[in-house]
């Protein structure tokens, strides 16, 4: 994008009460951000959903002046900008009506990876929740997903630290500009995240830190990914907002069940009870629902001469050797085991190199 157009995009982003969905309507009507500012107010008012309230500050010179200052900050700090009409903008976010018209990026990340997973949860995570989060990412590592979270206390930072540990790409979505970090104590984790991914935000360097920013930020967390995982959540909280947004985007949502008496499980249990999320007990549940498999460009795992299989895996392996190929649901039915259990066994066996997944949720023994 040319510098002049970027300044107009920034100016449009700066207009109070306009919002991203309305800004996109105006750009669609006029053809560019610059054209919006040069169009007649009467013409803009004809755009569906655009009223005087949204245009009252549009033509104020303060917008372009502020944009010019922010543009200088962007260039001085080598920040990459992602415009919603450009190829470097996250593909999944392009399908979100209220996705930001402009994102600011620091780091090196693949935003169009097909396996992007958002992991969120309470800031007051329990020992059990943190342990589950670490184990989940360890199990997911062979699938090589990108882990998205909010770099906050609790489950967020646990997920991002675990991603770095297992050399997975991770993206921190911030509720403020790239000139600061919250909480400040997490500065020590920034280098690790940037080496394995980086940070995204749609907030400016001049934006005042505000709690409402977190709720706005959550649409990016939900929109970037194929699915959102809620590991722990109280009855109310930002994690439930992320889950609700993900559902509104027609993305998959997973929740970890807990005891009815556990305060930090009430939110997850509510999502499950209202059928707004899939039950998550292990990485195999995610692999099954999303039809994820280990990267095809990795070296194929050679079957070892003496592979140690668990008793249930032995039964399943013998079944597949006899059948040749079989669908997951039929495997579970004929072996009289739950589908999620069969999916877990098959994923483990795939990683051991004794089972191979095929299109149509078919599996065969190697």
C-alpha positions in Angstrom: 0.0 0.0 0.0 1.3 3.5 -0.9 2.1 5.8 2.0 -0.6 8.3 1.1 -3.3 5.6 1.1 -2.0 4.2 4.4 -2.3 7.6 6.0 -6.0 7.8 4.9 -6.6 4.3 6.2 -5.2 5.4 9.6 -7.3 8.5 9.5 -10.4 6.4 8.8 -9.5 4.1 11.7 -9.2 7.2 13.9 -12.7 8.5 13.3 -14.8 8.2 16.5 -17.9 6.1 16.4 -17.3 4.8 13.0 -16.1 1.2 13.6 -14.5 -1.3 11.2 -17.7 -2.7 9.6 -18.9 0.8 8.7 -15.4 1.9 7.5 -15.4 -1.1 5.1 -18.8 -0.1 3.8 -17.5 3.4 3.0 -14.4 2.0 1.3 -16.5 -0.4 -0.7 -18.8 2.5 -1.8 -16.0 4.9 -2.8 -13.2 2.5 -3.8 -10.5 3.6 -1.3 -9.9 5.2 2.0 -8.7 8.4 0.4 -11.8 8.5 -1.7 -14.0 8.4 1.4 -12.6 11.7 2.6 -13.0 13.3 -0.8 -16.6 12.1 -1.3 -19.7 14.3 -0.5 -21.3 13.7 2.8 -24.7 13.3 1.1 -23.3 10.4 -1.0 -21.9 8.7 2.1 -25.2 9.0 4.0 -26.8 6.9 1.3 -24.7 3.9 2.4 -26.7 1.4 4.3 -26.2 1.7 8.1 -24.3 5.0 7.8 -25.9 7.9 9.6 -25.0 11.4 10.7 -23.6 10.1 14.1 -21.0 8.0 12.3 -20.0 10.9 10.0 -20.0 13.8 12.4 -16.2 13.7 12.9 -15.2 12.2 9.6 -14.1 15.4 7.9 -12.3 16.8 11.0 -8.6 17.7 10.1 -7.6 16.1 13.4 -8.0 12.6 11.8 -5.4 13.1 9.1 -3.1 15.0 11.6 -3.2 12.1 14.0 -2.7 9.6 11.2 0.4 11.5 10.1 1.9 11.2 13.6 1.1 7.5 13.9 2.5 6.9 10.4 5.8 8.4 11.6 5.8 6.1 14.6 5.1 3.1 12.4 8.1 3.9 10.0 10.5 4.7 12.8 9.8 1.4 14.6 9.6 -0.8 11.5 6.1 -2.0 12.2 4.4 -3.9 9.5 0.8 -2.9 8.6 -1.8 -5.3 7.4 -4.7 -3.8 5.4 -7.8 -5.9 5.1 -7.8 -5.8 1.3 -4.1 -6.8 1.0 -2.7 -10.4 0.6 -0.7 -10.2 3.8 -3.9 -9.7 5.9 -5.0 -12.9 7.7 -7.4 -14.8 5.4 -9.7 -16.0 8.2 -10.1 -12.4 9.5 -11.2 -11.3 6.1 -14.3 -13.3 6.6 -15.2 -11.4 9.8 -17.5 -8.5 9.3 -16.0 -6.5 12.2 -12.4 -7.5 11.5 -10.0 -4.6 11.8 -9.4 -2.6 8.6 -5.8 -2.3 9.7 -3.6 -4.4 11.9 -0.1 -3.7 13.3 2.4 -6.6 13.4 5.8 -7.2 15.0 7.6 -10.5 14.5 7.6 -13.3 11.9 4.4 -15.3 11.6 2.4 -17.3 9.2 -1.1 -15.8 9.5 -2.6 -18.0 6.8 -1.5 -21.3 8.3 -4.5 -23.7 8.1 -3.9 -24.9 11.6 -4.4 -21.9 13.8 -5.8 -22.5 17.3 -6.7 -19.9 19.9 -6.3 -20.9 23.5 -7.9 -18.7 26.2 -8.9 -18.9 29.8 -9.1 -17.3 33.2 -6.3 -15.1 34.6 -6.8 -17.0 37.9 -5.9 -20.4 36.5 -5.7 -23.3 38.8 -2.8 -25.8 38.9 -5.0 -28.3 37.1 -5.8 -25.8 34.4 -2.2 -24.8 33.8 -1.1 -28.5 33.8 -3.9 -29.3 31.2 -2.8 -26.4 29.0 0.8 -27.5 29.0 -0.1 -31.1 28.3 -2.5 -30.1 25.5 0.1 -28.2 23.6 2.7 -31.0 24.1 0.2 -33.4 22.5 -0.6 -30.9 19.7 3.0 -30.3 18.9 3.3 -33.0 16.2 0.4 -31.3 14.3 2.5 -28.1 14.2 -0.4 -25.6 14.9 0.0 -21.9 15.4 -1.1 -21.0 19.0 -2.9 -17.7 19.4 -3.7 -16.0 22.8 -3.8 -12.7 24.6 -0.4 -12.7 26.4 -2.3 -12.1 29.7 -2.0 -13.7 33.1 -3.0 -17.3 33.6 -4.0 -19.6 30.8 -2.9 -17.1 28.1 0.7 -16.8 29.0 0.9 -20.5 29.9 -0.2 -21.4 26.4 2.3 -19.1 24.8 5.2 -20.3 26.9 4.3 -23.9 26.2 4.2 -23.1 22.4 7.7 -21.5 22.6 8.9 -24.6 24.6 7.7 -26.9 21.9 8.9 -24.7 19.0 5.4 -23.9 17.8 4.6 -20.5 16.3 2.6 -18.4 18.7 0.9 -15.0 18.3 0.1 -12.6 21.1 -2.9 -10.4 20.4 -2.5 -7.2 22.4 -5.1 -4.9 23.8 -2.8 -1.9 23.4 -0.3 -0.4 21.0 3.0 -2.1 20.2 4.9 0.5 22.2 4.0 -1.1 25.5 3.3 -4.4 27.1 0.7 -5.5 29.7 1.2 -7.0 32.1 4.7 -5.5 32.4 6.0 -8.6 34.2 5.5 -10.5 30.9 8.2 -8.5 29.1 10.6 -11.3 29.9 8.6 -13.6 27.6 8.5 -11.2 24.6 11.7 -12.2 23.0 10.7 -15.9 23.0 7.3 -15.1 21.4 8.8 -12.8 18.8 11.4 -15.5 17.8 8.6 -18.0 17.4 5.9 -15.7 16.0 5.1 -12.2 17.3 2.4 -9.7 18.2 -0.6 -8.3 16.6 -2.9 -5.4 17.5 -5.2 -2.9 16.0 -4.5 -0.3 18.7 -2.3 2.8 18.1 0.7 3.8 20.1 -1.4 6.7 21.4 -4.4 4.7 22.6 -5.1 5.0 26.3 -5.0 1.7 28.1 -8.6 0.7 28.9 -10.3 -2.5 30.2 -12.7 -2.3 27.3 -9.8 -2.8 24.9 -9.6 -6.5 26.0 -13.1 -7.2 24.8 -12.3 -5.5 21.4 -9.1 -7.4 21.2 -11.0 -10.7 21.6 -12.5 -10.5 18.2 -9.0 -10.8 16.7 -8.2 -13.8 18.9 -11.4 -15.5 17.8 -11.2 -14.4 14.1 -7.6 -15.5 13.4 -8.2 -19.1 14.2 -10.0 -22.2 13.0 -11.1 -22.9 16.6 -11.1 -21.4 20.1 -10.3 -23.5 23.2 -11.5 -22.3 26.6 -9.5 -24.2 29.3 -10.8 -22.5 32.4 -13.4 -19.7 32.9 -15.5 -18.4 35.7 -19.2 -17.8 35.2 -18.4 -14.5 33.5 -15.2 -13.4 31.8 -13.4 -12.4 28.6 -12.8 -16.0 27.6 -16.6 -16.5 27.3 -16.7 -13.4 25.1 -14.1 -14.9 22.9 -16.1 -18.2 22.7 -19.2 -16.2 21.8 -17.5 -14.3 19.1 -16.0 -17.5 17.7 -19.4 -19.1 17.5 -20.7 -15.9 15.8 -18.0 -16.4 13.2 -19.1 -20.1 12.7 -15.8 -21.3 14.1 -15.4 -24.4 16.4 -15.2 -23.9 20.1 -13.8 -26.4 22.7 -14.2 -26.3 26.4 -12.6 -28.3 29.2 -15.2 -29.7 31.6 -14.8 -29.5 35.3 -16.6 -30.3 38.5 -19.8 -28.3 39.1 -18.3 -27.0 42.4 -15.2 -25.6 40.7 -15.5 -21.8 40.3 -13.1 -21.7 37.4 -15.0 -24.4 35.5 -18.4 -22.8 35.7 -17.9 -21.0 32.4 -16.7 -24.0 30.5 -19.5 -26.2 31.9 -22.0 -23.6 30.8 -20.6 -23.6 27.3 -20.9 -27.4 27.2 -24.4 -27.5 28.8 -25.7 -25.0 26.3 -24.0 -26.9 23.4 -21.9 -23.9 22.5 -18.7 -26.0 22.7 -17.2 -29.4 22.1 -16.0 -31.4 25.1 -12.2 -31.2 25.2 -10.4 -34.0 27.0 -7.2 -34.3 24.9 -5.5 -33.1 21.7 -7.2 -36.0 19.9 -10.6 -34.3 20.2 -9.2 -31.3 18.4 -7.5 -33.4 15.7 -10.8 -35.4 15.2 -13.2 -32.4 15.0 -10.9 -30.3 12.8 -9.6 -33.2 10.8 -6.0 -32.2 11.6 -3.1 -34.6 10.9 0.7 -34.2 11.2 2.3 -32.0 8.6 2.6 -33.7 5.2 5.9 -32.1 4.5 7.6 -33.8 7.5 9.6 -36.9 6.9 7.2 -39.8 6.9 7.5 -41.8 10.1 8.9 -45.2 9.4 7.3 -48.1 11.2 9.6 -49.4 13.8 10.4 -53.1 14.0 9.3 -53.3 17.6 6.6 -50.7 18.3 5.2 -50.8 21.8 1.4 -50.6 21.6 -1.0 -50.4 24.4 -3.6 -53.3 24.7 -6.4 -51.2 23.2 -4.1 -50.1 20.4 -3.2 -53.7 19.7 -6.9 -54.5 19.3 -7.4 -51.6 17.0 -4.3 -52.4 14.9 -5.5 -56.0 14.4 -8.9 -54.7 13.4 -7.4 -52.4 10.8 -5.1 -55.1 9.5 -8.1 -57.3 9.0 -10.3 -54.7 7.4 -7.8 -52.8 5.4 -9.5 -49.4 5.5 -12.2 -48.2 7.8 -14.0 -45.0 8.8 -13.6 -43.6 12.3 -17.2 -43.9 13.3 -17.4 -47.6 12.1 -14.2 -48.4 14.0 -15.7 -47.0 17.2 -19.0 -48.8 16.6 -17.5 -52.2 15.8 -15.0 -52.1 18.6 -17.6 -50.8 21.0 -15.7 -47.8 22.2 -16.6 -44.1 22.2 -15.7 -42.1 19.1 -13.5 -39.7 21.0 -11.6 -42.6 22.5 -11.1 -44.2 19.1 -9.8 -40.8 17.8 -7.3 -40.6 20.7 -6.0 -44.1 20.0 -5.7 -43.5 16.3 -3.8 -40.2 16.8 -1.4 -41.9 19.2 -0.9 -44.8 16.7 -0.4 -42.4 13.8 2.4 -40.7 15.8 3.9 -44.2 16.4 3.9 -44.8 12.6 1.5 -47.8 12.6 -1.6 -46.1 11.3 -2.1 -43.8 8.4 -5.1 -41.3 7.9 -6.8 -41.1 4.6 -9.4 -38.7 3.1 -13.0 -39.1 4.4 -11.9 -39.9 7.9 -10.6 -43.3 6.8 -7.7 -45.0 8.5 -5.5 -47.9 7.6 -2.8 -49.9 9.2 0.7 -49.3 7.9 
